[in-house]
Every structure is written in structure tokens, then in C-alpha cells.
């Protein structure tokens, strides 16, 4: 794996089991959440998102002369002007809807990759990058709940549960989570009580050491709930 967390060489395709997903009418029956389809952007989109992630990393770590920041500012403004006419409403832009890209092509989501997904749970792998630094080489504690929350949403989906919102997350920080270190997160449905889906997950390093674990509650949306 590269220093920025990009895969090196050809990696095995993820093992996906969608047998429990009721795609036909789950949006009609499960609250007022909008229906999003997968996006199929052109081949340059993935590299564009990866380059933007690198810029995020650089933004939080460079120590450059002011004239370099001024030059970068000008280029950033040019890029903003280039993209501004193409603003799209939620659900139309590709960000968050490109399933084969790390983080589904969204800068908000951590750039992790699904390795296995199905009714029995989900396994993802990835690294925390310089952008995620909290201090002294460790990932910021606030990004771990983001990782778990995103994972729990996918767990609910592949378990065939109704569309749900997060009611709570409880994260236990067991050890320091280092940057630029290959990690694995895995989670599953723990139990179901009516509209409630209780989920659990663990974050592990390459040696299988437990870095953090999380339990959460996902609650089915009622028909009038967004």
C-alpha cells in the first residue's frame, strides 16, 4: 500500500453478498429518505478525488514561504471557479455514490475499501492519512466515530434492515491508532428489537491487536421522517 493509502498493484475484488437487500421497495416502505442510485462517472473522477485527498494532506502539513501560499491560493481560486458552474443538488453529483472507489468517492468519508459485505457483516481496510492527524503520529479521536458510523450504515443495508438513522455510537479507545498504518475494521448486526438494529464493530491493526471497538443503535425511519 502506498504512503497515502492507495492500493499498489492489482487487488482482489471485494466479496459482496446482496441477497438480503430488498432493493425493490425498501425506499417506499422505509421512511422519507431519498432514493439514490449508483453513479458512473468517467475514468478521471477517481484520480481527481485522490488528488484532492492529497491536497488535504498537504494543506495540513506544509510549511512553505508566503509566496508559495499565495501561488497556491491563486490556483485554488482558479479550480473553484472552474468547478462552480457544475454544482449539483444532493443525489446528483457522483460524490458518495461511486461504490468501487475508496470512501465511495466522497472527501467526507474516509478513503477505506470494502473487502467483504453481506448479511453477516462487513470488513473494510484502509489507513488514516496525514489529514486525520490528532497529534504525535496518531489519528484524531474524532475520525474513528466517523469510520464506525459509515460502517454501521452499510451493515444495516447489507443485512436487509430498513433504512435507519444513527441513534447513538459508543466508542472504546483501546490503543493509539497510528497514521499510515494498514488497518482493518469489521462489524455486524448484534441483535434486532423491532425498529432497532444494534450493531458492533472492531478496529484492528495488522497484528490483529484491538485498537478500538464500537457499539451503536440504528433506528428505522418512520414514514414521515427524513
LINWO-V714131 format. One record per backbone hydrogen bond with DSSP energy under -0.5 kcal/mol. CO is the residue of the C=O (numbers start at 1). NH is the residue of the N-H. Records with the same first field share a line. If there is no record, write none. Layout:
BEGIN
CO = NH + NH
END
This chain:
BEGIN
2 = 5
6 = 2
14 = 16
15 = 117
16 = 18
18 = 21
21 = 23
22 = 26
25 = 29
26 = 30
29 = 31
30 = 33
34 = 36
42 = 45
43 = 47
44 = 48
45 = 49
46 = 50
47 = 51
48 = 52
49 = 53
50 = 54
51 = 55
52 = 56
53 = 57
54 = 58
55 = 59
56 = 60
58 = 61 + 62
65 = 68 + 69
66 = 70
67 = 71
68 = 72
69 = 73
70 = 74
71 = 75
72 = 76
73 = 77
74 = 78
75 = 79
76 = 80
77 = 81
78 = 82
79 = 83
80 = 84
81 = 85
83 = 86
84 = 87
89 = 92 + 93
94 = 97
97 = 39 + 99
98 = 101
101 = 104
102 = 105
103 = 106
104 = 96 + 98
110 = 112
112 = 103
113 = 125
115 = 15
116 = 123
117 = 17
118 = 121
121 = 118
122 = 187
123 = 115 + 116
124 = 185
125 = 113
126 = 183
127 = 129
128 = 180
129 = 132
130 = 133
132 = 140
135 = 138
137 = 179
138 = 134 + 135
140 = 143 + 144
141 = 144 + 145
142 = 146
143 = 147
144 = 148
145 = 149
146 = 150
147 = 151
148 = 152
149 = 153
150 = 154
151 = 155
152 = 156
153 = 157
154 = 158
155 = 159
156 = 161
157 = 160
163 = 221
165 = 219
168 = 217
170 = 215
171 = 173
172 = 174 + 213
176 = 178
177 = 139
178 = 181
183 = 126
184 = 204
185 = 124
186 = 202
187 = 122
188 = 200
191 = 198
193 = 196
195 = 220
196 = 193 + 198
197 = 218
198 = 190 + 191
199 = 216
200 = 188
201 = 214
202 = 186
203 = 211 + 212
204 = 184
205 = 208
209 = 205 + 211
211 = 174 + 175
212 = 203
213 = 172
214 = 201
215 = 170
216 = 199
217 = 167 + 168
218 = 197
219 = 165
222 = 32 + 225
225 = 32
END
